[in-house]
Amino acid sequence: MVIYRRSFLWTLSVGIVPAQTDRTSLGLKEALTIGLNAAVDLTGRVDGYFRNEAIKILMPQKLKALVNGLTMIGMRGKVDQFVMTMNRAAERAAPSAKPIFADAIKTFNFNDARRLLSGGDTAITDFFKTKTKEPLGVAFRPPVVEAMGQTGATKQFNDLIGRYQKLPFANKDVENIEDYVVGKALYGLFYMVAQEETKMRKNPAARVTSVLREVFGRR
């Protein structure tokens, strides 16, 4: 009894009872889920990536010489078309991220929920990203690669590389374009989830459920 009482008093002394901790974790998961749904709605449509300068997928920096070389021989239009198809692939694949992210959120353990809640504007998303980026990238790769085939991105890239490597000054090292698009598409989703988290922290009207209002209201 004495041990239990001391344990309970210690819990009270740090300001977190077990039930409150559970509610905080629930609130963090709910924030991520709502953020994810909004992110997919915003990115999983035509121009969701392409017209959003914050997440638009551009040519890899490593291929700057390719862009310059193709521009010199009058093929800049082909480069621009390829950039569009990369973004179209990300937009097409975005809805596939919803069940992948949702499963990760459900099983995720926020072992320091209170600290994350009182952290920076994107603390919850940043923590989740750090812990899940690699497995989510593996799971998200198949739909992105499939979408790249459907939009013609992979074919266009291979065509551009083939033309470029015929030039005498061409660099023979080639970027793995599928890995690049998967990484950028995933970055875009996390970025948009983080924007939604920031809204919930700063704008009470964005706390659209009772759990969010309770948890974010007592930060």
FIKOLZA-1660 file (N, C-alpha, C; in steps of 0.1 Angstrom, whole numbers, plus 5000, padded with zeros to 4 digits):
% residues 219
   i   px   py   pz ch aa at
   1 5008 4988 5000  A  M  N
   1 5000 5000 5000  A  M CA
   1 5009 5013 5000  A  M  C
   2 5019 5012 5008  A  V  N
   2 5028 5024 5009  A  V CA
   2 5035 5026 4996  A  V  C
   3 5040 5015 4989  A  I  N
   3 5046 5016 4976  A  I CA
   3 5037 5022 4966  A  I  C
   4 5024 5017 4966  A  Y  N
   4 5014 5022 4956  A  Y CA
   4 5012 5037 4958  A  Y  C
   5 5010 5041 4972  A  R  N
   5 5007 5055 4975  A  R CA
   5 5019 5064 4970  A  R  C
   6 5031 5060 4972  A  R  N
   6 5042 5067 4968  A  R CA
   6 5043 5069 4952  A  R  C
   7 5040 5057 4946  A  S  N
   7 5040 5057 4931  A  S CA
   7 5029 5067 4926  A  S  C
   8 5017 5066 4933  A  F  N
   8 5006 5075 4928  A  F CA
   8 5010 5090 4931  A  F  C
   9 5016 5092 4942  A  L  N
   9 5019 5106 4945  A  L CA
   9 5030 5111 4936  A  L  C
  10 5039 5102 4932  A  W  N
  10 5050 5107 4922  A  W CA
  10 5043 5110 4909  A  W  C
  11 5033 5102 4905  A  T  N
  11 5026 5104 4892  A  T CA
  11 5019 5118 4892  A  T  C
  12 5013 5121 4904  A  L  N
  12 5006 5134 4905  A  L CA
  12 5017 5145 4905  A  L  C
  13 5028 5143 4911  A  S  N
  13 5038 5153 4912  A  S CA
  13 5044 5158 4899  A  S  C
  14 5044 5149 4889  A  V  N
  14 5048 5153 4875  A  V CA
  14 5037 5158 4867  A  V  C
  15 5025 5157 4873  A  G  N
  15 5013 5163 4866  A  G CA
  15 5006 5154 4855  A  G  C
  16 5009 5141 4855  A  I  N
  16 5003 5133 4845  A  I CA
  16 4998 5120 4852  A  I  C
  17 4985 5118 4853  A  V  N
  17 4979 5106 4857  A  V CA
  17 4978 5096 4846  A  V  C
  18 4978 5083 4848  A  P  N
  18 4978 5074 4837  A  P CA
  18 4967 5076 4827  A  P  C
  19 4955 5079 4831  A  A  N
  19 4943 5081 4822  A  A CA
  19 4946 5093 4813  A  A  C
  20 4952 5104 4819  A  Q  N
  20 4955 5116 4811  A  Q CA
  20 4965 5113 4801  A  Q  C
  21 4975 5105 4804  A  T  N
  21 4986 5101 4795  A  T CA
  21 4980 5093 4783  A  T  C
  22 4970 5084 4786  A  D  N
  22 4964 5077 4775  A  D CA
  22 4956 5086 4766  A  D  C
  23 4949 5096 4772  A  R  N
  23 4941 5106 4764  A  R CA
  23 4951 5114 4755  A  R  C
  24 4962 5118 4761  A  T  N
  24 4972 5125 4753  A  T CA
  24 4977 5117 4741  A  T  C
  25 4980 5105 4743  A  S  N
  25 4985 5096 4732  A  S CA
  25 4974 5095 4722  A  S  C
  26 4961 5093 4727  A  L  N
  26 4950 5092 4717  A  L CA
  26 4949 5105 4709  A  L  C
  27 4951 5116 4716  A  G  N
  27 4950 5129 4709  A  G CA
  27 4961 5130 4698  A  G  C
  28 4973 5126 4701  A  L  N
  28 4984 5127 4691  A  L CA
  28 4981 5118 4679  A  L  C
  29 4975 5106 4682  A  K  N
  29 4972 5097 4671  A  K CA
  29 4961 5103 4662  A  K  C
  30 4951 5109 4669  A  E  N
  30 4940 5115 4662  A  E CA
  30 4945 5127 4653  A  E  C
  31 4954 5134 4659  A  A  N
  31 4960 5146 4651  A  A CA
  31 4967 5141 4639  A  A  C
  32 4975 5130 4640  A  L  N
  32 4982 5125 4629  A  L CA
  32 4972 5119 4618  A  L  C
  33 4961 5112 4623  A  T  N
  33 4952 5106 4614  A  T CA
  33 4944 5117 4606  A  T  C
  34 4940 5127 4613  A  I  N
  34 4933 5138 4606  A  I CA
  34 4942 5146 4597  A  I  C
  35 4955 5147 4601  A  G  N
  35 4965 5154 4593  A  G CA
  35 4967 5146 4580  A  G  C
  36 4968 5132 4582  A  L  N
  36 4970 5123 4570  A  L CA
  36 4959 5124 4561  A  L  C
  37 4947 5124 4565  A  N  N
  37 4935 5124 4556  A  N CA
  37 4935 5137 4548  A  N  C
  38 4938 5148 4555  A  A  N
  38 4939 5161 4548  A  A CA
  38 4950 5161 4538  A  A  C
  39 4962 5156 4542  A  A  N
  39 4973 5155 4533  A  A CA
  39 4970 5147 4520  A  A  C
  40 4964 5136 4522  A  V  N
  40 4961 5128 4510  A  V CA
  40 4950 5135 4502  A  V  C
  41 4940 5141 4508  A  D  N
  41 4930 5148 4500  A  D CA
  41 4937 5160 4492  A  D  C
  42 4947 5166 4498  A  L  N
  42 4953 5178 4491  A  L CA
  42 4963 5173 4480  A  L  C
  43 4970 5162 4482  A  T  N
  43 4980 5158 4473  A  T CA
  43 4975 5148 4463  A  T  C
  44 4965 5140 4467  A  G  N
  44 4961 5129 4458  A  G CA
  44 4951 5134 4447  A  G  C
  45 4954 5145 4441  A  R  N
  45 4945 5150 4430  A  R CA
  45 4954 5157 4420  A  R  C
  46 4949 5160 4408  A  V  N
  46 4957 5166 4398  A  V CA
  46 4962 5180 4403  A  V  C
  47 4975 5181 4402  A  D  N
  47 4983 5193 4406  A  D CA
  47 4985 5194 4421  A  D  C
  48 4981 5183 4429  A  G  N
  48 4983 5183 4443  A  G CA
  48 4998 5185 4447  A  G  C
  49 5007 5179 4439  A  Y  N
  49 5021 5181 4440  A  Y CA
  49 5026 5192 4431  A  Y  C
  50 5022 5191 4418  A  F  N
  50 5028 5199 4408  A  F CA
  50 5026 5214 4410  A  F  C
  51 5014 5218 4415  A  R  N
  51 5012 5232 4417  A  R CA
  51 5015 5237 4432  A  R  C
  52 5020 5228 4440  A  N  N
  52 5024 5232 4453  A  N CA
  52 5039 5234 4454  A  N  C
  53 5044 5246 4454  A  E  N
  53 5058 5248 4453  A  E CA
  53 5066 5243 4465  A  E  C
  54 5059 5241 4476  A  A  N
  54 5066 5235 4488  A  A CA
  54 5069 5220 4486  A  A  C
  55 5062 5213 4478  A  I  N
  55 5064 5199 4477  A  I CA
  55 5066 5194 4463  A  I  C
  56 5065 5203 4453  A  K  N
  56 5067 5200 4439  A  K CA
  56 5080 5192 4437  A  K  C
  57 5079 5181 4429  A  I  N
  57 5091 5172 4427  A  I CA
  57 5098 5178 4415  A  I  C
  58 5110 5182 4417  A  L  N
  58 5118 5188 4406  A  L CA
  58 5129 5178 4402  A  L  C
  59 5136 5181 4391  A  M  N
  59 5147 5172 4387  A  M CA
  59 5157 5170 4398  A  M  C
  60 5162 5158 4400  A  P  N
  60 5173 5157 4410  A  P CA
  60 5184 5166 4408  A  P  C
  61 5190 5171 4419  A  Q  N
  61 5201 5180 4418  A  Q CA
  61 5213 5173 4411  A  Q  C
  62 5214 5160 4413  A  K  N
  62 5225 5153 4407  A  K CA
  62 5224 5153 4392  A  K  C
  63 5212 5155 4387  A  L  N
  63 5210 5155 4372  A  L CA
  63 5210 5169 4366  A  L  C
  64 5216 5179 4373  A  K  N
  64 5216 5192 4368  A  K CA
  64 5224 5193 4355  A  K  C
  65 5234 5185 4353  A  A  N
  65 5242 5185 4341  A  A CA
  65 5233 5179 4330  A  A  C
  66 5225 5170 4333  A  L  N
  66 5216 5164 4323  A  L CA
  66 5206 5175 4318  A  L  C
  67 5200 5182 4327  A  V  N
  67 5191 5193 4323  A  V CA
  67 5198 5203 4315  A  V  C
  68 5210 5207 4319  A  N  N
  68 5217 5217 4311  A  N CA
  68 5221 5212 4297  A  N  C
  69 5225 5199 4297  A  G  N
  69 5229 5193 4284  A  G CA
  69 5217 5192 4274  A  G  C
  70 5206 5188 4279  A  L  N
  70 5194 5186 4271  A  L CA
  70 5188 5200 4267  A  L  C
  71 5190 5210 4276  A  T  N
  71 5185 5223 4272  A  T CA
  71 5193 5229 4261  A  T  C
  72 5206 5226 4261  A  M  N
  72 5215 5231 4250  A  M CA
  72 5212 5225 4237  A  M  C
  73 5206 5213 4236  A  I  N
  73 5203 5207 4223  A  I CA
  73 5187 5208 4220  A  I  C
  74 5181 5218 4227  A  G  N
  74 5167 5221 4224  A  G CA
  74 5157 5211 4230  A  G  C
  75 5160 5204 4241  A  M  N
  75 5151 5194 4246  A  M CA
  75 5146 5198 4260  A  M  C
  76 5145 5211 4263  A  R  N
  76 5141 5215 4276  A  R CA
  76 5126 5211 4278  A  R  C
  77 5118 5211 4268  A  G  N
  77 5104 5207 4268  A  G CA
  77 5103 5193 4273  A  G  C
  78 5112 5184 4269  A  K  N
  78 5111 5170 4273  A  K CA
  78 5114 5169 4288  A  K  C
  79 5123 5178 4293  A  V  N
  79 5126 5178 4307  A  V CA
  79 5114 5182 4315  A  V  C
  80 5108 5193 4311  A  D  N
  80 5096 5198 4318  A  D CA
  80 5085 5188 4318  A  D  C
  81 5083 5181 4307  A  Q  N
  81 5073 5171 4306  A  Q CA
  81 5076 5159 4316  A  Q  C
  82 5088 5156 4317  A  F  N
  82 5092 5145 4327  A  F CA
  82 5089 5150 4341  A  F  C
  83 5093 5162 4344  A  V  N
  83 5090 5167 4358  A  V CA
  83 5075 5166 4361  A  V  C
  84 5066 5169 4351  A  M  N
  84 5052 5168 4353  A  M CA
  84 5048 5154 4356  A  M  C
  85 5054 5144 4348  A  T  N
  85 5050 5130 4350  A  T CA
  85 5054 5125 4364  A  T  C
  86 5066 5130 4369  A  M  N
  86 5070 5126 4383  A  M CA
  86 5059 5130 4393  A  M  C
  87 5055 5143 4391  A  N  N
  87 5045 5148 4401  A  N CA
  87 5031 5141 4399  A  N  C
  88 5028 5138 4386  A  R  N
  88 5015 5130 4384  A  R CA
  88 5016 5116 4391  A  R  C
  89 5027 5110 4391  A  A  N
  89 5029 5097 4397  A  A CA
  89 5027 5098 4412  A  A  C
  90 5033 5109 4418  A  A  N
  90 5031 5111 4432  A  A CA
  90 5016 5113 4436  A  A  C
  91 5010 5121 4428  A  E  N
  91 4996 5124 4430  A  E CA
  91 4987 5112 4429  A  E  C
  92 4990 5104 4419  A  R  N
  92 4982 5091 4417  A  R CA
  92 4985 5081 4429  A  R  C
  93 4997 5081 4434  A  A  N
  93 5000 5071 4444  A  A CA
  93 4996 5076 4458  A  A  C
  94 4994 5089 4460  A  A  N
  94 4991 5095 4473  A  A CA
  94 4980 5087 4481  A  A  C
  95 4968 5085 4474  A  P  N
  95 4958 5078 4482  A  P CA
  95 4962 5064 4487  A  P  C
  96 4971 5058 4481  A  S  N
  96 4976 5045 4486  A  S CA
  96 4983 5046 4500  A  S  C
  97 4987 5058 4503  A  A  N
  97 4995 5060 4515  A  A CA
  97 4985 5060 4527  A  A  C
  98 4972 5062 4525  A  K  N
  98 4963 5063 4536  A  K CA
  98 4963 5051 4545  A  K  C
  99 4960 5039 4539  A  P  N
  99 4960 5027 4548  A  P CA
  99 4974 5023 4553  A  P  C
 100 4985 5027 4546  A  I  N
 100 4998 5024 4550  A  I CA
 100 5001 5032 4563  A  I  C
 101 4999 5045 4562  A  F  N
 101 5001 5054 4573  A  F CA
 101 4991 5051 4585  A  F  C
 102 4979 5048 4582  A  A  N
 102 4969 5045 4592  A  A CA
 102 4973 5033 4601  A  A  C
 103 4978 5023 4594  A  D  N
 103 4982 5011 4602  A  D CA
 103 4994 5015 4611  A  D  C
 104 5003 5023 4606  A  A  N
 104 5015 5027 4614  A  A CA
 104 5010 5036 4626  A  A  C
 105 5001 5044 4624  A  I  N
 105 4996 5053 4634  A  I CA
 105 4989 5045 4645  A  I  C
 106 4981 5035 4642  A  K  N
 106 4974 5027 4651  A  K CA
 106 4983 5020 4661  A  K  C
 107 4994 5014 4655  A  T  N
 107 5003 5006 4664  A  T CA
 107 5015 5014 4670  A  T  C
 108 5015 5027 4667  A  F  N
 108 5026 5035 4671  A  F CA
 108 5025 5038 4686  A  F  C
 109 5037 5038 4693  A  N  N
 109 5037 5040 4707  A  N CA
 109 5043 5053 4710  A  N  C
 110 5035 5063 4715  A  F  N
 110 5041 5076 4719  A  F CA
 110 5045 5075 4734  A  F  C
 111 5058 5071 4736  A  N  N
 111 5062 5069 4750  A  N CA
 111 5066 5082 4757  A  N  C
 112 5064 5093 4750  A  D  N
 112 5067 5106 4756  A  D CA
 112 5056 5116 4751  A  D  C
 113 5044 5112 4752  A  A  N
 113 5033 5120 4746  A  A CA
 113 5032 5134 4751  A  A  C
 114 5034 5136 4764  A  R  N
 114 5032 5149 4770  A  R CA
 114 5043 5159 4765  A  R  C
 115 5055 5154 4764  A  R  N
 115 5066 5162 4758  A  R CA
 115 5064 5166 4744  A  R  C
 116 5059 5157 4736  A  L  N
 116 5056 5160 4722  A  L CA
 116 5044 5170 4721  A  L  C
 117 5035 5169 4729  A  L  N
 117 5023 5178 4729  A  L CA
 117 5028 5192 4732  A  L  C
 118 5037 5194 4741  A  S  N
 118 5042 5207 4745  A  S CA
 118 5054 5212 4737  A  S  C
 119 5057 5204 4726  A  G  N
 119 5068 5207 4718  A  G CA
 119 5065 5218 4707  A  G  C
 120 5074 5218 4697  A  G  N
 120 5072 5228 4686  A  G CA
 120 5060 5225 4677  A  G  C
 121 5058 5234 4668  A  D  N
 121 5046 5233 4659  A  D CA
 121 5044 5220 4652  A  D  C
 122 5055 5213 4649  A  T  N
 122 5054 5201 4641  A  T CA
 122 5061 5189 4649  A  T  C
 123 5062 5190 4662  A  A  N
 123 5069 5180 4670  A  A CA
 123 5063 5166 4669  A  A  C
 124 5050 5165 4668  A  I  N
 124 5043 5152 4667  A  I CA
 124 5047 5145 4654  A  I  C
 125 5045 5153 4643  A  T  N
 125 5048 5147 4630  A  T CA
 125 5063 5144 4628  A  T  C
 126 5071 5153 4633  A  D  N
 126 5086 5150 4632  A  D CA
 126 5090 5137 4639  A  D  C
 127 5084 5135 4651  A  F  N
 127 5088 5123 4659  A  F CA
 127 5083 5111 4652  A  F  C
 128 5070 5111 4647  A  F  N
 128 5065 5100 4639  A  F CA
 128 5073 5097 4627  A  F  C
 129 5077 5108 4620  A  K  N
 129 5085 5106 4607  A  K CA
 129 5098 5100 4610  A  K  C
 130 5105 5104 4621  A  T  N
 130 5118 5098 4625  A  T CA
 130 5117 5083 4627  A  T  C
 131 5106 5079 4634  A  K  N
 131 5105 5065 4637  A  K CA
 131 5099 5056 4626  A  K  C
 132 5092 5062 4617  A  T  N
 132 5085 5053 4607  A  T CA
 132 5089 5056 4592  A  T  C
 133 5097 5066 4590  A  K  N
 133 5100 5069 4576  A  K CA
 133 5105 5057 4568  A  K  C
 134 5115 5050 4573  A  E  N
 134 5120 5039 4565  A  E CA
 134 5110 5028 4562  A  E  C
 135 5103 5022 4572  A  P  N
 135 5093 5012 4568  A  P CA
 135 5082 5017 4560  A  P  C
 136 5078 5030 4562  A  L  N
 136 5067 5036 4554  A  L CA
 136 5072 5037 4539  A  L  C
 137 5085 5041 4538  A  G  N
 137 5090 5042 4524  A  G CA
 137 5090 5029 4517  A  G  C
 138 5093 5018 4524  A  V  N
 138 5093 5005 4518  A  V CA
 138 5079 5001 4513  A  V  C
 139 5069 5004 4522  A  A  N
 139 5055 5001 4519  A  A CA
 139 5049 5009 4508  A  A  C
 140 5054 5022 4507  A  F  N
 140 5049 5032 4498  A  F CA
 140 5055 5030 4484  A  F  C
 141 5066 5023 4483  A  R  N
 141 5073 5022 4471  A  R CA
 141 5065 5016 4460  A  R  C
 142 5059 5004 4462  A  P  N
 142 5051 4997 4451  A  P CA
 142 5041 5006 4444  A  P  C
 143 5032 5013 4452  A  P  N
 143 5022 5022 4445  A  P CA
 143 5029 5033 4437  A  P  C
 144 5040 5039 4442  A  V  N
 144 5046 5050 4435  A  V CA
 144 5052 5045 4422  A  V  C
 145 5059 5033 4423  A  V  N
 145 5066 5028 4411  A  V CA
 145 5055 5024 4401  A  V  C
 146 5044 5018 4405  A  E  N
 146 5033 5015 4396  A  E CA
 146 5028 5027 4389  A  E  C
 147 5026 5038 4397  A  A  N
 147 5021 5051 4392  A  A CA
 147 5031 5057 4382  A  A  C
 148 5044 5055 4384  A  M  N
 148 5054 5060 4375  A  M CA
 148 5053 5053 4362  A  M  C
 149 5050 5041 4362  A  G  N
 149 5047 5033 4349  A  G CA
 149 5035 5038 4342  A  G  C
 150 5024 5041 4350  A  Q  N
 150 5012 5045 4344  A  Q CA
 150 5012 5059 4338  A  Q  C
 151 5020 5068 4344  A  T  N
 151 5021 5081 4339  A  T CA
 151 5032 5083 4328  A  T  C
 152 5040 5072 4327  A  G  N
 152 5050 5073 4317  A  G CA
 152 5063 5079 4322  A  G  C
 153 5064 5081 4335  A  A  N
 153 5076 5088 4341  A  A CA
 153 5088 5080 4339  A  A  C
 154 5087 5067 4342  A  T  N
 154 5099 5058 4341  A  T CA
 154 5104 5057 4326  A  T  C
 155 5095 5056 4317  A  K  N
 155 5098 5055 4303  A  K CA
 155 5105 5068 4298  A  K  C
 156 5099 5079 4302  A  Q  N
 156 5105 5092 4298  A  Q CA
 156 5119 5094 4304  A  Q  C
 157 5120 5090 4316  A  F  N
 157 5134 5092 4322  A  F CA
 157 5144 5083 4315  A  F  C
 158 5141 5071 4312  A  N  N
 158 5150 5063 4305  A  N CA
 158 5153 5068 4291  A  N  C
 159 5143 5075 4285  A  D  N
 159 5146 5081 4272  A  D CA
 159 5155 5093 4273  A  D  C
 160 5152 5101 4283  A  L  N
 160 5161 5113 4285  A  L CA
 160 5175 5109 4288  A  L  C
 161 5177 5099 4297  A  I  N
 161 5190 5094 4300  A  I CA
 161 5197 5089 4288  A  I  C
 162 5190 5081 4280  A  G  N
 162 5196 5076 4268  A  G CA
 162 5201 5086 4258  A  G  C
 163 5193 5097 4257  A  R  N
 163 5197 5108 4248  A  R CA
 163 5209 5115 4254  A  R  C
 164 5208 5118 4267  A  Y  N
 164 5219 5125 4274  A  Y CA
 164 5232 5118 4273  A  Y  C
 165 5232 5105 4276  A  Q  N
 165 5245 5098 4276  A  Q CA
 165 5252 5096 4263  A  Q  C
 166 5245 5100 4252  A  K  N
 166 5251 5100 4239  A  K CA
 166 5260 5113 4237  A  K  C
 167 5258 5123 4246  A  L  N
 167 5266 5135 4245  A  L CA
 167 5280 5132 4251  A  L  C
 168 5290 5139 4245  A  P  N
 168 5304 5136 4248  A  P CA
 168 5308 5140 4263  A  P  C
 169 5301 5149 4269  A  F  N
 169 5304 5154 4282  A  F CA
 169 5295 5148 4293  A  F  C
 170 5287 5138 4289  A  A  N
 170 5277 5132 4298  A  A CA
 170 5284 5125 4310  A  A  C
 171 5277 5126 4321  A  N  N
 171 5281 5119 4333  A  N CA
 171 5274 5105 4333  A  N  C
 172 5281 5094 4334  A  K  N
 172 5275 5081 4332  A  K CA
 172 5268 5076 4345  A  K  C
 173 5271 5083 4356  A  D  N
 173 5264 5079 4369  A  D CA
 173 5249 5084 4368  A  D  C
 174 5240 5074 4370  A  V  N
 174 5226 5077 4368  A  V CA
 174 5218 5076 4382  A  V  C
 175 5210 5086 4385  A  E  N
 175 5202 5086 4397  A  E CA
 175 5192 5075 4396  A  E  C
 176 5189 5068 4407  A  N  N
 176 5178 5058 4407  A  N CA
 176 5165 5066 4409  A  N  C
 177 5158 5068 4398  A  I  N
 177 5147 5078 4397  A  I CA
 177 5135 5073 4405  A  I  C
 178 5134 5060 4406  A  E  N
 178 5122 5054 4414  A  E CA
 178 5125 5057 4429  A  E  C
 179 5137 5055 4434  A  D  N
 179 5140 5059 4448  A  D CA
 179 5138 5073 4451  A  D  C
 180 5142 5081 4441  A  Y  N
 180 5141 5096 4442  A  Y CA
 180 5126 5100 4443  A  Y  C
 181 5117 5095 4435  A  V  N
 181 5103 5099 4435  A  V CA
 181 5096 5094 4447  A  V  C
 182 5099 5082 4451  A  V  N
 182 5093 5077 4464  A  V CA
 182 5097 5086 4476  A  V  C
 183 5110 5089 4477  A  G  N
 183 5114 5098 4488  A  G CA
 183 5108 5111 4487  A  G  C
 184 5106 5117 4476  A  K  N
 184 5100 5131 4475  A  K CA
 184 5085 5130 4477  A  K  C
 185 5079 5120 4472  A  A  N
 185 5064 5118 4474  A  A CA
 185 5062 5117 4489  A  A  C
 186 5070 5109 4496  A  L  N
 186 5068 5107 4510  A  L CA
 186 5071 5120 4518  A  L  C
 187 5081 5127 4514  A  Y  N
 187 5084 5140 4520  A  Y CA
 187 5072 5149 4519  A  Y  C
 188 5066 5150 4507  A  G  N
 188 5054 5158 4505  A  G CA
 188 5043 5155 4514  A  G  C
 189 5040 5142 4517  A  L  N
 189 5030 5138 4526  A  L CA
 189 5033 5142 4540  A  L  C
 190 5045 5139 4545  A  F  N
 190 5049 5143 4558  A  F CA
 190 5048 5159 4560  A  F  C
 191 5052 5166 4549  A  Y  N
 191 5051 5180 4550  A  Y CA
 191 5037 5185 4552  A  Y  C
 192 5028 5179 4544  A  M  N
 192 5014 5184 4545  A  M CA
 192 5008 5180 4559  A  M  C
 193 5011 5168 4564  A  V  N
 193 5007 5164 4577  A  V CA
 193 5012 5174 4588  A  V  C
 194 5024 5178 4587  A  A  N
 194 5030 5188 4596  A  A CA
 194 5022 5201 4595  A  A  C
 195 5018 5205 4583  A  Q  N
 195 5010 5218 4582  A  Q CA
 195 4997 5217 4589  A  Q  C
 196 4991 5205 4589  A  E  N
 196 4978 5203 4596  A  E CA
 196 4980 5203 4611  A  E  C
 197 4991 5197 4615  A  E  N
 197 4994 5197 4630  A  E CA
 197 4996 5212 4635  A  E  C
 198 5003 5220 4627  A  T  N
 198 5005 5234 4631  A  T CA
 198 4992 5241 4632  A  T  C
 199 4982 5238 4623  A  K  N
 199 4969 5245 4623  A  K CA
 199 4962 5241 4636  A  K  C
 200 4963 5228 4640  A  M  N
 200 4956 5223 4652  A  M CA
 200 4962 5230 4665  A  M  C
 201 4975 5232 4665  A  R  N
 201 4981 5238 4676  A  R CA
 201 4978 5253 4677  A  R  C
 202 4977 5260 4666  A  K  N
 202 4975 5275 4666  A  K CA
 202 4961 5279 4665  A  K  C
 203 4952 5271 4659  A  N  N
 203 4938 5275 4656  A  N CA
 203 4928 5266 4662  A  N  C
 204 4922 5270 4673  A  P  N
 204 4912 5261 4680  A  P CA
 204 4901 5256 4670  A  P  C
 205 4898 5263 4660  A  A  N
 205 4888 5259 4650  A  A CA
 205 4892 5246 4643  A  A  C
 206 4905 5244 4642  A  A  N
 206 4910 5232 4635  A  A CA
 206 4910 5220 4643  A  A  C
 207 4906 5221 4656  A  R  N
 207 4905 5209 4665  A  R CA
 207 4891 5204 4664  A  R  C
 208 4889 5195 4654  A  V  N
 208 4875 5192 4650  A  V CA
 208 4869 5181 4658  A  V  C
 209 4876 5175 4667  A  T  N
 209 4870 5164 4676  A  T CA
 209 4871 5168 4690  A  T  C
 210 4863 5162 4699  A  S  N
 210 4863 5165 4713  A  S CA
 210 4877 5161 4719  A  S  C
 211 4883 5150 4714  A  V  N
 211 4896 5146 4719  A  V CA
 211 4907 5157 4716  A  V  C
 212 4907 5162 4704  A  L  N
 212 4916 5172 4700  A  L CA
 212 4914 5185 4708  A  L  C
 213 4902 5189 4710  A  R  N
 213 4899 5201 4718  A  R CA
 213 4904 5199 4732  A  R  C
 214 4902 5187 4738  A  E  N
 214 4906 5185 4752  A  E CA
 214 4921 5185 4753  A  E  C
 215 4928 5177 4744  A  V  N
 215 4942 5175 4745  A  V CA
 215 4950 5188 4742  A  V  C
 216 4947 5194 4731  A  F  N
 216 4954 5206 4727  A  F CA
 216 4950 5218 4735  A  F  C
 217 4938 5217 4741  A  G  N
 217 4933 5228 4749  A  G CA
 217 4940 5230 4762  A  G  C
 218 4946 5219 4767  A  R  N
 218 4953 5219 4780  A  R CA
 218 4968 5218 4779  A  R  C
 219 4974 5222 4767  A  R  N
 219 4988 5222 4765  A  R CA
 219 4995 5231 4775  A  R  C
% end
